[in-house]
Structure formats: C-alpha cells, structure tokens
Amino acid sequence: MAGMTVAPRRWLARLAATAGLLVTLVALLIAPASPASAHAVLESSSPAASAVVPSGPAEVVLTFSESVRQVPGKIRVIAPDGSRADRGEPRFDGGAVTVPVDPAGARGTYLVSYRVISADSHPVSGAFTYSVGAPSTPPVDSGADSRADPVVGAGVKVARFLGYAGLVLLVGPVLVLAALWPRRLSRRGPARLAWAGVALVAFATLADLWLQVPYTAGGGLFDVTGEGLSSVLGSTFGAAHLVRLGLLAAAAFLLRPLLSRPAGRADAIILAVLGGAGLLTWPLAGHPAASPAPAVSVLVDAVHLGSMAVWLGGLLMLAGFLLRRADERELSAILPIWSRWAALAVSALLLAGTVQALIEVATPDALFNTTYGRLLLAKMGLFVLVIAVAAYSRQLVRRRTAAARPVPVRRAVWVELAVTAVVLGLSATLVQTTPARTAVTGPAGAEVNFFSTTLSSPLYSMQVEIDPAQNGNNTVHLYAYTKDNRPQPVVEWRATAALPSAGIEPIEVPLLPLTDNHATGEINLPAAGDWQVKITARTTDIDQATVTATVPIR
C-alpha cells in the first residue's frame, strides 16, 4: 500500500516539475529580446547641448549608443520659467528617444533631464541645456530626485550576494545527498541546509524585483509604485526573475523526496534540467545578456555560476557534515570522488572565467584602468589562493588514501570556504559594476574613466561623480543627502578644483542645480595629476559645510 502511495506522489512531482519547465520555456520565448550591448551613453541630442536655436523646436531627440527603455515620468523638459515644456509621453525607437515639446514656448534656456534603463537593466541619467533666442538663467527641475537612495544601491548588492549564497546552500546538499551521502547517516541536517538555500534564493529573487523599481526609477526602499513594478516585471530582467521563481517552485516538488531518501534516476534528470535552466536566469538578467556575444556570455556565465555552486557547496557539505560524521571507510570512498569533482569544477571555473574576461574586459588597458578590471584582478588573485589551498587539500586526500590512515583535511577545507566566500562577495559587486569594455570606451571611441566617491560633513553626505576623470572637459554631478540617506535640500552650491602640484590655483566650477539636492557642472581640467576638488553646500541661511575630494586625473 505504501509503495502504491509513493508512486503517485513521484508521478505528480515529475508532472509538476515538467510543467514548471514548460512554463519557463514559454516565458523565455515571450520575454522581450535583449539588445547586444550594455550601459547606454547619450551620443547626441537635437537641439545639441548648450546650443542656441532661433526658434523653439517641436521635439527634443535624444540618441543613445544602444536601445533603452523608459522610466515612467523621468524624461522632462523644463522651460525658463520652471514650468514643464514637454507635451505627452516620449517615443522610444531603439536608441532614439523623441520628446514632444511646445514650440511656442518662451525665449531663454531650457533644461532637459532624463533617466532611462540600458540593456543590462542599469539606469542611465543625465541633463543638459539648450536656449531659444538667447541664453538665460538656467531653470531648476523641481521634480522628485531621480537618483536611487544609496541604501537601495547597497541593497541590490546584498540581494545578489544572498542569491549566490542560497544557490550554494541548495546545490551542495542536493548534489552530495544524491551521489555521496552514506545511507546510515541522517539526512536531516543537509535537508535543512537545502531548504534554507531554497528560501534564500526565493527571498533574494523577490528582493531583486522589489529593489529594481527604486534602483531604476529613483527613490528609497519603499518608493515602489504599481506602474514601476509593472514596468520591471515586463522587462527581460523581470521575466528572468519570474522564470527563476517558477523553476524553484517546480524543483521543490522533486527536492522533498530526494532530501529524505535516495532519488530515482528520472527524478534526478528532471531536477538537473530544472537546475541548469535556473542557472541561466542569472546571466539573462545581467551584463552577459547585453554583451557583444550574448549567447556565449550567457552560457559561459551559467557554467561559471554552476561550477562555483558545486565547488563551494560541496566544500560546505564536506566541512560541515561528512568530515565530522562519516567513518574512515566511508571517507576513503568519498574523498577521492569529491577531489575529482572539485578538480572538474575548478577547471570549468578557470575556462569560463577566461572567456568572460576576454568578452567583458577586451583590452589590457581596461583590465588595469577600470573599476571592473581591478575588481576582476582582485577576484583572480583570491582565486589563485583558493586553487593553491585546493591543491593542498587534494594532496592531503591522496596521502590519506595511500596511507589508509586519517590525515587532517578539515582545516584546509575551511580556508577554501573562507576565501571563496570573499570571491562570492566580489562577484556580487562585479555584476553591479559597469563592464570594463564599456567603461574604457566612450561613444566616439575615446578612452573614458569615471570617479565617484561619498564625502561626509556634520551637515550632510555628498556623492561626487566626475566623468570622464581625465584632462580636458569633465562633467561633475553632486548629490547631497542627510545622515539618514534622504535627499538634502541645498540653498547654494559652490565648487572649485585646484592642482597644487602644478601650481594651478582653484578654478571655479559653474554649477547648475537640477533638483533640490542635485547639481551638475562642466569644467576643463588642463593637466593630469591629483586635483583637489572643494565643494561647499549651504543648506540654510546660516548652515553650510565644505568637503574636499582628491580626484586622480590622467
């Protein structure tokens, strides 16, 4: 009778898993196509930035380096008197955005501010002015701050890390329980770990979807609207995350019997297919889907992620359970098999990582002179350390097998785990960093860098961004925040840049307030060196504070 009960349950589990896979395939087919690029750049505009035109245009056209998507309500044209000059919704056609404008507007200077979403789901924002007839005092955009709260940016990275950690907690126990777990040992501990992994991946996926709304549209953690959420869910990013949740739910039907007893071959095959499809959802929602070779990048990134989960998850099971519970006879059979698996996972990691680096970095200059490249170098250095520890662990396993006696392996395994966890954190940061191939080359093929830092004062914290951080013309963006990371209204802005080592006295930076807490300006830095940028923000009639940043200019 028990056998008759188990059979229908297994059949239902397989049916549910298969249905989940079919839903996934359909979702992937109907998901919006992802353009083969990343991080859009405004290449040109009509009217051009700072241009003076004889009569008011009927439309403003923004041309980006790649296709972009709309952030509702975040493209505005402000007339000289501070009113809205744009009329109706902007039209998006690939990389061209057309904004209808009242052609009978007043003479003077107009402000165009924009925020759009690039192909890899990252927001791109900026502003410029043009004048009709003759320039006037630039207007101020009184709309809401379009920049995401710094807490949101940090939350996105934390959510990515938790997703990776959940994947490790899920893959390790499932793999070991399916192939290496001694029958006499209880499965309760590893099963709890696997379910914790399922919960963590689900939570991280939902958090990713939630945070993507204020991350792209601007605002704080709870500035999520139905329109914004609908926009995210309708994007490739949203489709990939929904597919992941569907696959996770389908896999849960098969996990329950596998975690309590050895699984049948058919169940294991379906689970492996679901797992492979699930791995693809991470690269489909990030840089790889928008790379110059999207199919290759997505596949390679999935292999990279899967190899990491197998290696780190297996190490976790080895250190947390097998080395403590299994006897010598069992370990003599398990460790050589695991050692071969680890070697295969490391080889796949190296191969996939090399291909990824070639695609995302492209040139030696980008490797050494961009944030993405330097993070990648740090990851590679730690990875070399992990491989050295892994080689030592493998040698210990061989010595143990040859001597038929206990050899201390556990400490080396814990060192592997600790260093690899740091690598995981770097990976979570890398997926939120502009790819080196994009950061090093601007729209005209010129070399581009980027400087960003946050400065603190008793009154506020100041986010400073300077682009491209090289000698010549540079764009400066300043964002003021309160101590609890809310927009800090600024009454008056002042900024200077000096290069004492070259005898260059402070140069005034003309600043244009875009919102209450956001100002921008243009400055020509005539020489390379460590420039001292001094910013003074007055928040009331009597309260002001000055902060200073050292900006390396090449």
Secondary structure as GFF3:
##gff-version 3
##sequence-region A 1 554
A	DSSP	alpha_helix	2	30	.	.	.	ID=ss1
A	DSSP	beta_strand	42	46	.	.	.	ID=ss2
A	DSSP	beta_strand	52	53	.	.	.	ID=ss3
A	DSSP	beta_strand	59	64	.	.	.	ID=ss4
A	DSSP	beta_strand	69	70	.	.	.	ID=ss5
A	DSSP	beta_strand	76	78	.	.	.	ID=ss6
A	DSSP	beta_strand	91	93	.	.	.	ID=ss7
A	DSSP	beta_strand	96	100	.	.	.	ID=ss8
A	DSSP	beta_strand	108	117	.	.	.	ID=ss9
A	DSSP	beta_strand	123	132	.	.	.	ID=ss10
A	DSSP	alpha_helix	150	179	.	.	.	ID=ss11
A	DSSP	alpha_helix	188	217	.	.	.	ID=ss12
A	DSSP	alpha_helix	226	233	.	.	.	ID=ss13
A	DSSP	alpha_helix	236	260	.	.	.	ID=ss14
A	DSSP	alpha_helix	265	284	.	.	.	ID=ss15
A	DSSP	three_ten_helix	287	290	.	.	.	ID=ss16
A	DSSP	alpha_helix	294	317	.	.	.	ID=ss17
A	DSSP	pi_helix	318	322	.	.	.	ID=ss18
A	DSSP	alpha_helix	323	325	.	.	.	ID=ss19
A	DSSP	alpha_helix	328	360	.	.	.	ID=ss20
A	DSSP	alpha_helix	364	369	.	.	.	ID=ss21
A	DSSP	alpha_helix	371	403	.	.	.	ID=ss22
A	DSSP	alpha_helix	410	430	.	.	.	ID=ss23
A	DSSP	alpha_helix	436	439	.	.	.	ID=ss24
A	DSSP	beta_strand	451	456	.	.	.	ID=ss25
A	DSSP	beta_strand	461	467	.	.	.	ID=ss26
A	DSSP	beta_strand	472	481	.	.	.	ID=ss27
A	DSSP	beta_strand	492	499	.	.	.	ID=ss28
A	DSSP	three_ten_helix	500	502	.	.	.	ID=ss29
A	DSSP	beta_strand	504	508	.	.	.	ID=ss30
A	DSSP	beta_strand	511	515	.	.	.	ID=ss31
A	DSSP	beta_strand	518	525	.	.	.	ID=ss32
A	DSSP	beta_strand	529	538	.	.	.	ID=ss33
A	DSSP	beta_strand	544	553	.	.	.	ID=ss34
###
